[in-house]
Amino acid sequence: MTIDYKFRYLLDDWQKEAVDVLNDKFREQLRATDEVLMDFADKAESGRIQNHFFDAQREIWLKMEDMSLDFHDLLTKNLSRFPLQNEDQTPKLGSETLSLVNINLYERNLALQTLAEKAEKNNHQELYLLAQRLSVINHGQQVNIDQIPASPQQMCEIFARCVNRLTIENDALLVLYTLYDKYVLSALPELHRKLNESLVKAGILPTLKYSVKNAPGRGAGSAAAPSEEHVEAEQSTYQEPAAEDLGEETMMRIHELLKANRRRRRKKAPLPPGVQVATPQEVIQAATSITLAQATSFPDEEELYQPVDPDTIQQVQEDMAVQRETIKRKVGSNRLQDQQEDIIDLVGMLFEQMLDDESIPNAAKALLGHLHTPYIKIGLSDEDFFANPEHPARVFLDRAIAASAIWVDEIDLKSGIYPHLKDAVFNIVRLRRQSNEDFEKFTRELDEEVSALENRFQVMEKRSMENEQGKEQLLLAKEAAQRATANIFGGQAVPAYCKRFIDEVWVDYLTLLQLREEGDGESEAWKDACKLGQRILWISTSEEHGLGRAAQIETLAQQIRNQVGALLPHQERKIEEFIEALYTPAEAEEETEAIPPPPTEEAETPVSIDQQTLDLYNKLRTLPNDTWFEFNSGTDQSYRAKLSWYNPLTDHFLFVSPRGRKSMLMDITKLADQIKKGNVVYFTNVKGSFWNKAMRTIMSMLERNVEPSVTQAQ
């Protein structure tokens, strides 16, 4: 089915613009690739990885023109095929069909699929509206988001086919993916917005709106799928999961509890005749005088980069209490309206919750503590501050705390997110009036900085994890090789030349074979290797001479060359020396050496583990890999590391620093012991909303404070 002619011209004009824009963006990406790959090569941790980037640089330079032509042809063909028919659709990136072809290809396409999903999520509203309008001009046939011309899904499929020309390693390919996201996928929202506008001007669902509604009978977190009759009514019932926020009832309850708490502590004296309650401007001015003093006495660079101990945090808490009392004293406590006093006290409790939160590093607590009085000022001047969960100042504080929990490195405060936060906090403090636009700008810049840190971290973490996994696999393979060697040769007296071959060649051969067979001790290749070892033992210890022995050695020599030599070509000289010694054992060496027998399997002495420790073991084994730990907790030597990988075969945990480099490899016994002693703590949800968590804690705390007086009154 084709699009009506009166709309076809509209699509054709847009497609021409899309081809021009996206072609330019793709060429811009390819030009930028050279410099970026060189930068990665300079920072590579080994010569091997450095060569990956140099090879990729050369490969892209040679095939740049061909890739540009591929991209143009595929894009033009893809756009001209709209609307796609069911039979025209190709398997999506990351689908099961890919796993049948090539695991490496599957992983690469899965990475692109992730980029496509991210781009779609970031522009879901525009894409959803566009899909509804395109469905109308498609004679009412439903157009899904991935069928929209130049959808993120389609653009990633095009790129996947373009990079098929390249023979480069995955670490270099990841750089290309990131640049494709930055240059090409980032251009899609503006193109799709223009197409939406053109369709609206042509009279296609001009009043269609994107809204979020709860469908009857559904929970707050369920999603209502859009239906045709809702499209005809020109309304969208698409429902995204509701964001976790505090309802109006919760905030009203907190205000009631604050009021009851004040009544319990002291009785407010009536105002003397002629004295008026404080105006909002008076209270704001009192808070402003403190922020102005803060701006002029803000700590210098050297002081801000010093380690922060628990005593300093205690001092920060006391300073914040003094600031609140100063505001009340300047205005006059009896002149403060209940709502004004609620705001001052509530912001104070919010920041005290931050100081008590173990997931936030001390350096970040001390730094963000400077926002205490500016936030009181915002609460007093903006009625929307506590009511609106999307208030820019609230969003910034949540994002800043979440970023601090992960990206503040107390060992090196000049790295990570701390320098950026330091500048942002200083700029907020020195502003005479903190506007929503200011906080939106600060949040946007913070998000960009965190995104850059995450990208660098993921690259380094992947390298660290792969290196450690390789070491662990090598260790297990070597242990398996040594066990197999002991089972074959153990307890036997063999000629010295045979002992030398076993120590210098045979164990390495079995180790490499174990790695090739992925630890499979039942594979045919492994069984053949063990049989070869038994034949080597028999020939080496046999006293048979003459033609019969020579014939057997000739057969054995060919097997050794085919099996051992094929895996260890660099050991050719030692292999040939061993074969030569087999032919002339008397001339080689007459003395024999005993191979140690295989270790006897002794019954392990059962270790008594109490139920609490066993529960901790089980909990640690199921922790997600993005859990953050703090080591040397509570000391001035504390530092943080992320759980990157757990090896169930060895019960080892790999931790990486905030820079993505290996921090340590720790076994479960030691880790659990340190946790029980309080030297190590971990945080399972550092990305959740601090604001919401803190407000719920404050409400519970206030309820506990009020309950005794209620009971007493009864």
C-alpha positions in Angstrom: 0.0 0.0 0.0 1.3 3.4 -0.9 1.0 6.9 0.7 -1.6 9.2 -0.9 0.0 11.4 -3.5 -1.0 14.6 -1.7 1.2 13.5 1.2 3.9 11.8 -0.8 5.4 15.1 -1.9 5.6 16.2 1.7 7.5 13.0 2.7 9.8 13.3 -0.4 10.9 16.9 0.6 11.6 15.7 4.2 13.5 12.6 3.0 15.8 14.8 0.8 16.6 17.0 3.8 17.1 13.9 6.0 19.6 12.4 3.5 21.6 15.6 3.3 21.7 16.1 7.0 22.5 12.5 8.0 25.1 12.1 5.2 26.9 15.3 6.5 26.7 14.0 10.0 28.1 10.6 9.1 31.0 12.1 7.2 31.7 14.4 10.1 31.8 11.3 12.4 34.3 9.6 10.1 36.5 12.6 10.1 36.4 12.9 13.9 37.2 9.2 14.3 40.9 9.6 13.4 41.7 12.0 16.3 39.6 10.1 18.8 41.2 6.7 18.0 44.6 8.3 18.3 43.6 9.7 21.8 42.5 6.2 22.9 45.8 4.7 21.6 47.8 7.2 23.6 45.9 6.1 26.8 45.9 2.4 26.1 47.2 0.3 28.9 49.2 -2.1 26.7 50.9 -2.3 23.4 48.4 -4.9 22.2 45.4 -2.7 22.9 47.2 0.3 21.4 47.7 -1.6 18.2 43.9 -2.3 18.1 43.3 1.5 17.8 46.1 2.1 15.3 44.8 -0.8 13.1 41.3 0.6 13.3 42.6 4.0 12.3 44.2 2.7 9.2 41.3 0.5 8.3 38.8 3.3 8.5 41.1 5.7 6.6 41.3 3.1 3.7 37.6 2.4 3.6 36.1 5.8 4.5 34.9 6.6 1.0 33.3 3.2 0.6 31.6 3.5 4.0 30.2 6.9 3.1 28.8 5.5 -0.2 27.3 2.5 1.7 25.7 4.8 4.2 24.2 7.1 1.5 22.8 4.1 -0.6 21.4 2.3 2.4 19.8 5.4 3.8 18.2 6.4 0.5 16.9 2.9 -0.1 15.6 2.7 3.5 13.7 6.0 3.3 12.2 5.2 -0.1 10.7 1.9 1.2 8.3 3.7 3.6 5.8 2.4 4.5 7.5 -1.0 5.2 5.4 -4.0 4.5 5.6 -6.9 7.0 7.5 -9.0 4.5 10.1 -6.2 4.0 11.2 -6.2 7.6 14.6 -7.6 8.4 15.6 -9.2 11.7 16.3 -6.6 14.3 19.7 -6.0 15.9 20.4 -8.4 18.7 17.7 -10.9 17.6 18.1 -14.7 18.1 19.0 -15.2 14.5 22.3 -13.5 15.0 23.4 -15.8 17.8 23.2 -18.7 15.3 25.8 -16.9 13.1 28.5 -15.5 15.2 28.7 -14.7 18.9 31.0 -11.8 18.2 28.6 -10.4 15.7 25.8 -10.9 18.2 27.6 -8.8 20.9 28.3 -6.0 18.4 24.8 -5.8 17.2 23.5 -5.9 20.8 25.6 -2.9 21.6 24.0 -1.0 18.6 20.5 -2.2 19.8 21.2 -0.6 23.1 22.0 2.7 21.4 18.8 2.5 19.3 16.7 1.9 22.4 18.4 4.8 24.2 17.8 7.2 21.3 14.1 6.0 21.1 13.6 6.5 24.8 15.1 10.0 24.8 12.7 11.1 22.0 9.7 8.9 22.7 7.1 11.6 22.8 8.0 13.0 19.4 8.3 9.5 17.9 5.0 8.4 19.4 3.1 11.4 17.9 4.8 10.9 14.6 3.8 7.3 14.4 0.1 8.2 15.0 0.2 10.8 12.2 2.0 8.5 9.8 -0.6 5.8 10.5 -3.3 8.3 9.3 -1.6 9.0 5.9 -0.9 5.2 5.6 -4.6 4.6 5.1 -5.2 3.9 8.8 -2.6 1.0 8.9 -0.6 1.1 12.2 2.9 2.5 11.9 5.1 1.4 14.7 7.9 3.6 16.1 10.6 1.3 14.5 8.8 1.7 11.1 9.1 5.5 11.1 11.5 6.8 8.4 15.0 7.1 9.8 13.9 5.7 13.2 16.8 5.0 15.7 16.3 1.3 15.0 16.7 1.7 11.2 19.7 4.0 11.5 21.5 1.5 13.8 20.8 -1.3 11.3 22.2 0.9 8.5 25.4 1.5 10.6 25.7 -2.2 11.4 25.9 -2.9 7.7 28.3 -0.1 7.0 30.8 -1.3 9.7 30.7 -4.8 8.3 33.3 -3.6 5.9 35.7 -3.1 8.8 38.0 -5.8 10.3 38.7 -4.2 13.7 38.6 -5.2 17.3 35.6 -4.6 19.6 37.3 -2.0 21.7 37.9 0.1 18.7 34.4 -0.6 17.4 33.0 0.7 20.6 34.6 4.1 19.9 32.8 4.1 16.5 29.5 3.3 18.2 29.9 6.2 20.7 30.7 8.6 17.9 27.7 7.4 15.8 25.5 8.2 18.8 27.1 11.6 19.2 27.0 12.7 15.5 24.2 10.8 13.7 21.7 9.6 16.2 21.7 12.9 18.0 20.5 14.6 14.7 17.3 12.4 14.5 15.1 14.3 17.1 15.3 17.6 15.1 14.5 15.8 11.8 11.5 14.0 13.3 10.3 17.2 14.9 10.3 18.9 11.5 8.3 16.0 9.9 5.8 16.2 12.7 5.4 19.9 12.1 4.9 19.4 8.4 2.2 16.8 9.0 0.4 19.2 11.4 0.5 22.0 8.9 -1.0 19.5 6.4 -3.9 19.0 8.7 -2.9 15.6 10.1 -4.2 15.3 13.7 -3.3 18.9 14.5 -4.7 18.7 18.1 -3.0 15.4 18.9 -1.4 15.6 22.4 1.0 13.4 24.3 -0.3 12.8 27.8 0.2 10.3 30.6 -3.0 8.9 32.1 -3.8 6.0 34.5 -5.9 3.4 32.8 -8.9 2.2 35.0 -8.0 -1.0 36.9 -4.3 -0.5 36.5 -1.6 0.1 39.1 0.4 3.3 39.2 3.3 1.6 37.5 1.5 -0.2 34.7 1.4 1.1 31.1 -1.8 1.5 29.1 -1.2 0.7 25.4 -2.6 3.2 22.9 -5.6 2.0 20.9 -7.1 3.1 17.6 -10.2 4.7 19.0 -8.0 7.0 21.1 -6.1 8.0 18.0 -9.4 8.9 16.3 -10.3 11.0 19.3 -6.9 12.7 18.8 -5.7 11.9 22.3 -2.8 9.7 23.4 -3.3 7.5 26.4 0.3 6.3 26.4 1.3 5.8 30.0 4.9 5.7 31.2 5.8 4.3 34.6 5.0 6.9 37.2 8.1 8.6 38.7 8.6 8.0 42.4 7.6 11.3 44.0 6.1 12.5 47.2 2.3 13.1 47.1 0.7 16.3 48.4 -0.7 14.3 51.3 2.8 13.4 52.5 4.0 17.1 52.4 0.8 18.2 54.3 1.5 15.5 56.9 5.0 16.7 57.3 3.8 20.3 57.9 1.3 19.1 60.5 4.0 17.1 62.3 6.4 20.1 62.3 3.6 22.2 63.8 2.8 19.6 66.4 6.5 19.2 67.2 6.9 23.0 67.8 3.9 23.0 70.1 5.4 20.2 72.1 8.7 21.9 72.4 7.5 25.4 73.2 4.5 27.6 73.3 4.6 30.5 70.9 4.0 33.8 72.6 1.5 36.2 71.0 3.0 39.2 69.2 3.1 42.5 71.1 0.6 45.2 69.9 1.7 46.8 66.7 4.2 44.1 65.8 3.3 42.4 62.5 4.2 38.9 61.3 7.2 38.7 59.1 6.7 39.3 55.4 8.2 36.8 52.9 10.6 39.5 51.8 12.0 40.0 55.3 12.7 36.3 55.8 14.2 36.0 52.3 16.4 39.0 53.0 17.7 37.4 56.3 18.6 34.3 54.3 20.2 36.4 51.6 22.5 38.1 54.1 23.9 34.7 55.0 24.4 33.5 51.4 26.2 36.8 50.6 28.5 36.1 53.6 29.0 32.5 52.3 29.9 33.8 48.8 32.7 36.0 50.2 34.1 33.4 52.5 33.8 30.4 50.2 36.8 28.0 50.9 39.7 28.4 48.5 40.9 25.6 46.1 43.5 24.2 48.4 41.1 23.9 51.3 38.4 22.2 49.2 40.7 19.5 48.0 41.7 18.5 51.5 40.4 15.2 53.0 37.3 15.5 55.1 37.0 13.6 58.4 33.9 12.9 60.6 34.8 15.8 62.8 34.5 18.2 59.9 31.1 16.8 59.0 30.0 17.5 62.6 31.2 21.0 62.3 29.3 21.4 59.0 26.1 20.2 60.8 26.7 22.8 63.6 27.3 25.6 61.1 24.0 24.8 59.3 22.1 24.9 62.7 23.7 28.3 63.4 22.6 29.6 60.0 19.0 28.6 60.6 19.0 30.2 64.1 20.5 33.3 62.6 17.7 33.7 60.1 15.1 33.2 62.9 16.8 35.6 65.2 17.1 38.3 62.5 13.4 38.1 61.7 12.3 37.3 65.3 11.1 33.7 66.0 7.6 34.9 67.1 7.2 36.9 63.9 7.8 33.9 61.7 4.7 32.3 60.2 4.2 28.6 60.6 4.8 27.9 56.9 8.0 30.0 56.9 9.4 28.2 60.0 8.4 24.8 58.5 10.5 25.6 55.4 13.5 26.6 57.4 13.3 23.5 59.6 12.5 21.2 56.8 15.4 22.2 54.6 17.6 21.9 57.7 16.4 18.4 58.3 16.9 17.5 54.6 20.5 18.5 54.7 21.1 16.8 58.0 19.8 13.6 56.3 22.4 14.2 53.6 25.1 14.4 56.3 23.9 11.2 57.8 23.7 9.3 54.5 26.6 6.7 54.4 26.4 6.4 50.6 27.6 10.0 50.2 31.4 10.6 50.6 32.4 13.0 53.3 34.0 15.4 50.8 30.7 15.7 48.9 28.7 16.2 52.1 31.0 19.1 53.1 30.8 20.6 49.7 27.0 20.2 49.2 26.4 21.5 52.7 27.2 25.0 51.3 23.8 24.8 49.5 21.9 24.6 52.8 21.0 28.3 53.2 20.6 29.0 49.4 18.0 26.2 49.5 16.2 27.7 52.5 16.0 30.9 50.4 14.6 29.0 47.4 12.0 27.3 49.6 10.9 30.7 51.0 10.7 32.4 47.7 9.2 29.7 45.5 5.9 28.0 46.6 6.5 25.3 43.9 9.8 24.1 45.6 8.3 21.4 47.9 5.2 20.8 45.8 6.8 20.0 42.4 8.9 16.9 42.2 10.4 18.2 38.9 11.5 21.6 40.4 14.9 22.3 38.9 16.6 22.9 42.3 15.3 19.6 43.6 16.4 17.8 40.5 19.9 19.3 40.7 20.3 18.2 44.3 19.1 14.7 43.6 21.5 14.4 40.6 24.4 16.0 42.5 24.0 13.5 45.4 23.6 10.5 43.1 26.7 11.6 41.1 28.7 12.1 44.3 27.9 8.6 45.6 29.6 7.1 42.5 32.0 9.6 41.0 33.6 11.4 43.9 37.0 9.8 44.5 38.2 10.8 48.0 41.7 9.5 47.3 42.0 11.9 44.4 39.4 14.7 44.7 40.8 16.4 41.6 39.5 13.6 39.4 35.9 12.4 39.0 32.9 14.7 39.4 34.2 16.7 42.4 35.9 19.5 40.5 32.7 20.1 38.5 30.5 20.0 41.6 32.8 22.4 43.3 32.4 25.0 40.6 28.6 24.4 40.4 28.1 24.9 44.2 30.2 28.0 44.2 28.2 29.5 41.3 24.9 28.7 43.1 26.1 30.2 46.4 27.3 33.5 44.8 24.0 34.0 42.8 22.0 36.7 44.4 18.8 35.1 43.1 18.8 31.4 42.1 16.4 31.0 39.1 15.0 27.8 37.7 16.9 28.5 34.5 20.2 28.5 36.5 19.4 25.1 38.0 18.4 23.7 34.7 21.7 24.8 33.2 23.6 23.3 36.2 21.7 20.0 35.9 22.3 19.8 32.2 26.1 20.4 32.6 26.2 17.9 35.4 24.5 15.3 33.3 26.9 15.8 30.5 29.9 15.5 32.8 28.5 12.3 34.4 27.8 10.9 30.9 31.4 11.5 29.9 32.7 9.9 33.1 30.4 6.9 32.6 31.7 6.4 29.0 35.3 6.5 30.1 34.6 4.3 33.1 32.8 1.6 31.1 35.8 1.3 28.6 38.3 1.0 31.5 36.1 -1.3 33.5 35.6 -3.6 30.6 39.4 -3.9 30.1 40.0 -4.5 33.9 37.3 -7.2 34.0 38.5 -8.9 30.9 42.1 -8.9 32.2 41.0 -10.4 35.5 38.7 -13.0 33.9 41.6 -14.0 31.8 43.8 -14.4 34.8 41.2 -16.5 36.7 40.6 -18.7 33.6 44.4 -19.2 33.2 44.7 -20.1 36.8 41.9 -22.7 36.7 43.3 -24.1 33.4 46.8 -24.4 34.8 45.4 -26.2 37.9 43.5 -28.6 35.6 46.6 -29.2 33.6 48.7 -30.0 36.6 46.1 -32.4 38.0 45.9 -34.2 34.6 49.7 -34.4 34.4 49.9 -35.8 38.0 47.2 -38.4 37.1 49.2 -39.6 34.1 52.8 -39.4 35.2 52.5 -39.2 39.0 54.5 -41.7 41.0 56.5 -42.8 37.9 60.3 -42.6 37.5 60.9 -41.2 34.1 64.1 -40.2 32.3 65.4 -36.7 33.0 64.7 -35.6 29.4 61.1 -36.7 29.8 60.8 -34.8 33.1 62.1 -31.7 31.5 59.6 -32.0 28.6 56.8 -32.4 31.1 57.8 -29.4 33.1 58.6 -27.1 30.2 56.2 -28.1 27.5 53.6 -30.6 28.5 51.9 -28.6 31.3 51.8 -25.5 29.1 50.2 -27.6 26.3 47.4 -28.9 28.6 46.9 -25.4 30.0 46.4 -23.9 26.6 44.2 -26.8 25.6 42.0 -26.2 28.6 41.6 -22.6 27.7 40.7 -23.6 24.1 38.2 -26.1 25.3 36.7 -23.6 27.8 37.5 -25.9 30.7 35.7 -28.9 29.3 37.4 -32.0 30.8 35.2 -34.3 28.7 35.9 -32.9 25.3 37.4 -35.2 22.6 40.5 -33.0 22.3 41.1 -33.3 26.1 40.7 -37.0 26.1 43.1 -37.3 23.1 45.7 -35.3 25.0 45.5 -37.5 28.0 45.9 -40.6 25.8 48.9 -39.0 24.2 50.4 -38.4 27.7 49.9 -42.1 28.5 51.7 -43.1 25.3 54.6 -40.7 26.1 54.9 -42.3 29.5 54.9 -45.8 28.1 57.6 -45.1 25.4 59.7 -43.1 27.9 59.8 -45.9 30.4 59.9 -48.8 28.0 63.0 -50.9 27.7 62.1 -52.1 24.3 64.7 -51.6 21.6 65.1 -52.1 17.8 62.8 -51.6 14.9 59.6 -52.0 16.9 60.5 -49.1 19.2 61.5 -47.0 16.3 58.2 -47.5 14.5 56.3 -46.7 17.7 58.3 -43.5 18.3 57.8 -42.4 14.7 54.0 -42.7 15.2 54.2 -40.9 18.5 56.5 -38.2 17.2 53.9 -37.4 14.5 51.1 -37.2 17.1 53.3 -34.9 19.3 54.0 -32.6 16.4 50.3 -32.5 15.3 48.8 -32.0 18.8 51.5 -30.3 21.0 53.4 -28.6 18.2 50.2 -27.1 16.7 49.3 -25.3 19.9 52.9 -24.5 20.9 54.8 -23.6 17.7 57.3 -21.5 19.7 58.4 -24.7 21.6 59.4 -26.5 18.4 63.0 -26.8 19.4 62.2 -28.4 22.8 59.7 -30.8 21.1 62.3 -32.0 18.6 64.9 -32.4 21.3 62.5 -34.6 23.2 61.6 -36.7 20.1 65.4 -37.1 19.4 65.9 -38.3 23.0 63.2 -40.9 22.6 65.1 -42.4 19.6 68.4 -42.5 21.6 67.4 -42.7 25.3 70.8 -44.2 26.3 72.7 -41.4 24.7 70.4 -38.7 26.0 70.5 -39.4 29.7 70.4 -42.6 31.8 69.3 -41.2 35.2 65.7 -41.1 36.0 63.6 -38.6 38.0 60.5 -39.4 40.0 57.3 -37.5 39.2 55.4 -36.6 42.4 52.3 -38.7 42.8 48.9 -37.0 42.5 47.7 -35.5 45.8 45.5 -37.8 47.8 42.0 -36.5 48.2 41.7 -36.0 51.9 38.3 -35.4 53.4 38.0 -31.7 54.0 37.6 -30.7 57.6 34.2 -29.1 57.9 34.4 -25.4 58.7 31.8 -24.2 61.1 30.0 -21.2 59.7 27.3 -19.5 61.8 23.9 -18.7 60.2 24.6 -15.0 60.1 27.8 -15.4 58.2 26.2 -17.9 55.8 23.3 -15.4 55.1 25.9 -12.7 54.4 27.8 -15.0 52.0 24.5 -15.7 50.1 23.6 -12.0 50.0 27.1 -11.1 48.7 26.9 -13.7 46.0 23.6 -12.2 44.6 24.7 -8.5 44.7 24.3 -6.8 41.3 27.6 -5.9 39.6 27.0 -2.1 39.9 27.0 -2.2 43.7 29.4 0.3 45.3 31.6 -0.5 48.3 33.4 1.7 50.8 36.6 0.3 52.3 38.3 1.5 55.5 34.9 2.9 56.3 34.8 5.6 59.0 38.5 6.5 58.7 40.4 9.2 56.8 41.7 6.5 54.5 38.4 5.4 53.2 37.9 4.9 49.5 35.2 3.5 47.2 35.2 0.8 44.6 32.5 -0.8 42.4 31.8 -4.5 42.3 32.6 -5.3 38.7 32.6 -9.1 38.5 31.9 -12.1 40.8 33.5 -15.4 40.0 31.2 -18.2 41.3 33.9 -20.8 40.7 36.4 -19.2 43.1 34.1 -17.0 45.2 36.3 -14.0 44.2 35.0 -10.5 43.9 36.7 -8.0 41.5 36.5 -4.3 42.5 37.3 -1.4 40.2 38.1 2.2 41.2 35.9 5.2 40.1 38.3 5.4 37.1 37.5 1.8 36.1 40.9 0.4 36.9 41.3 -2.8 39.0 41.2 -1.9 42.7 41.5 -5.4 44.3 40.4 -9.0 44.0 39.0 -10.3 47.3 37.7 -13.7 48.3 34.3 -13.9 50.0 35.7 -15.0 53.4 37.8 -11.9 53.8 35.1 -9.6 52.4 32.4 -10.9 54.7 34.8 -10.6 57.7 35.6 -7.0 56.9 31.9 -6.2 56.5 31.1 -7.8 59.9 33.9 -5.7 61.5 32.4 -2.5 60.0 35.5 -1.8 57.9 33.6 -2.3 54.7 30.1 -1.1 53.8 28.1 -1.3 50.6 25.3 0.6 49.0 22.6 -1.1 46.9 20.7 1.9 45.6 22.9 5.0 45.1 20.9 6.2 42.1 17.5 6.4 43.8 15.9 9.8 44.7 17.7 11.1 47.8 15.0 13.8 48.2 12.1 11.2 48.4 14.0 8.9 50.7 15.0 11.8 53.0 11.4 13.1 53.2 10.0 9.8 54.2 12.7 9.4 56.9 11.9 12.9 58.2 8.2 12.1 58.3 8.8 8.9 60.3 11.1 10.7 62.6 8.6 13.5 63.3 5.8 10.9 63.9 8.0 9.2 66.5 8.7 12.6 68.2 5.0 13.5 68.3 3.7 10.1 69.5 5.0 10.4 73.1 3.1 13.7 73.7 -0.1 12.2 72.1 0.1 9.2 74.4 0.7 11.4 77.4 -2.3 13.6 76.6 -4.5 10.5 76.4 
